[in-house]
Amino acid sequence: MNTLKVEERPLAQDVRFSDCELIVSLVDGRTISIPVTWFPTLANATEAQRNNWQLLGGGDGIHWPDLDEDLSVRGLLLGTH
């Protein structure tokens, strides 16, 4: 039986938004989907501000320069932001 190896250091590779969710794709194939209302700064941002993001630390985190907002992938997985 084969077992899927989960990355010990989860890294983001893409970020997108639906009408009500922040969706982060990880390099290991997983997708994290979180209600955008958990992040008031992102919830109140314009579409252009939300779409202007950068990966930090090779994908350890996500930064929105227009909003001065940073989220860690580890925090998203643990539910601690």
ABEGO torsion letter per residue (X at the ends): XBBBBBBABBBBABBBBBAABBBBBBAAGBBBBBBAAABAAAAABBAAAAABBBBBGGGABBBBAAAGBBBBAAAAAAGAX
